[in-house]
Amino acid sequence: MSEIPESFFHYLGAWNEPDPSRVRALLEKSVAPDVLFVDPAHTTRGVDELEAMILDAHRERPNASYVRVSGVDGHNLRYRYLWEVRMDGALLLPGMDVTTVDESGAILQIDGFFGEFPPLEG
């Protein structure tokens, strides 16, 4: 298992922060100013857009929790891990992120994938 960059804890904290006025401070401790976030539903560039997306998610699912459910594996400043979105104990969405950081550990890019891996065909 790879050592987990400290920025990952602040980033996950932003997703779980109930006070909207504190989300930005957590992002500023975790992501680069021009961070790129890409998943099947969103593409954002920069802290402002990422913060707005997270706050929208909080409004849409105010009781959701965002949980890393695997260890973190990484090499060459790139890391992968599994996560889940849960609400009232029920699983809403499983997924995986591949995250790239800079030399200081600030998150440069998050590539998110929804759902389980597809079955092997053939």
C-alpha positions in Angstrom: 0.0 0.0 0.0 1.3 3.5 -0.9 1.6 6.3 1.6 -1.5 8.4 1.3 -0.8 12.1 0.5 -2.2 14.4 3.2 -4.1 16.3 0.6 -6.4 13.2 0.1 -7.7 13.6 3.7 -8.6 17.3 3.1 -10.1 16.6 -0.2 -12.4 13.9 1.2 -13.1 16.2 4.1 -14.5 18.8 1.6 -17.0 16.3 0.3 -18.2 15.5 3.8 -18.1 19.0 5.3 -21.6 20.0 6.3 -20.8 23.8 6.6 -20.6 25.2 3.1 -18.4 28.1 4.3 -15.6 25.5 5.2 -15.5 23.6 1.9 -13.2 26.1 0.2 -10.6 26.0 3.0 -10.4 22.2 2.7 -10.0 22.4 -1.0 -7.3 25.0 -0.7 -5.4 22.5 1.5 -5.7 19.7 -1.0 -5.9 20.8 -4.7 -3.9 22.9 -7.1 -5.5 26.2 -8.2 -6.1 24.8 -11.7 -7.2 21.3 -10.6 -9.0 19.3 -13.2 -11.9 17.0 -12.1 -13.5 14.7 -14.7 -16.1 12.0 -14.1 -19.0 10.7 -16.2 -21.3 13.5 -15.0 -18.9 16.5 -14.6 -15.9 18.2 -15.9 -14.5 21.1 -13.8 -11.4 23.2 -14.0 -10.1 25.2 -11.0 -11.0 25.4 -7.4 -14.0 27.6 -8.0 -15.7 25.1 -10.3 -14.8 22.2 -8.1 -16.2 23.9 -5.0 -19.4 24.8 -6.8 -19.8 21.1 -7.9 -19.3 19.9 -4.4 -21.8 22.4 -3.0 -24.3 21.4 -5.6 -23.9 17.7 -4.6 -24.5 18.7 -0.9 -27.7 20.5 -1.9 -28.9 17.5 -4.0 -28.0 14.9 -1.4 -27.7 16.7 2.0 -27.4 13.5 4.0 -24.9 11.7 1.8 -21.5 10.6 3.0 -18.5 10.1 0.8 -16.2 7.3 1.9 -12.9 5.8 0.7 -13.5 2.0 0.9 -10.1 0.7 -0.2 -6.4 1.3 0.4 -4.6 3.7 -1.8 -2.2 2.3 -4.5 0.1 4.6 -6.3 3.3 5.2 -8.2 4.9 8.2 -10.0 2.5 10.7 -8.3 -0.6 8.9 -9.5 -2.9 7.0 -7.1 -6.0 4.9 -7.4 -8.6 4.0 -4.7 -12.3 2.9 -4.4 -15.0 5.1 -2.9 -18.7 5.0 -2.2 -21.4 7.5 -1.8 -23.8 6.4 0.9 -27.1 7.9 2.3 -28.8 6.7 5.4 -26.6 3.6 5.4 -27.6 2.6 1.8 -25.1 2.5 -1.0 -26.0 5.1 -3.7 -22.9 4.8 -5.9 -19.6 2.9 -5.9 -16.7 4.2 -7.9 -13.0 4.6 -8.4 -10.7 7.6 -8.7 -7.3 7.9 -10.3 -5.7 11.0 -8.8 -2.5 12.8 -9.9 -0.6 15.0 -7.5 2.3 17.4 -7.9 5.7 17.1 -6.0 4.2 18.9 -3.0 1.2 16.5 -2.8 -1.4 19.0 -4.2 -4.0 17.3 -6.3 -3.7 18.2 -10.0 -6.3 15.9 -11.5 -9.0 13.5 -10.4 -10.4 11.1 -13.0 -13.5 9.4 -11.5 -15.3 6.3 -12.6 -18.8 5.3 -11.5 -19.9 1.7 -10.7 -18.3 -1.6 -10.5 -15.9 -2.8 -13.2 -17.7 -4.3 -16.1 -17.6 -8.1 -16.5 -15.0 -9.6 -18.7 -16.4 -10.3 -22.2 -15.6 -13.2 -24.4 
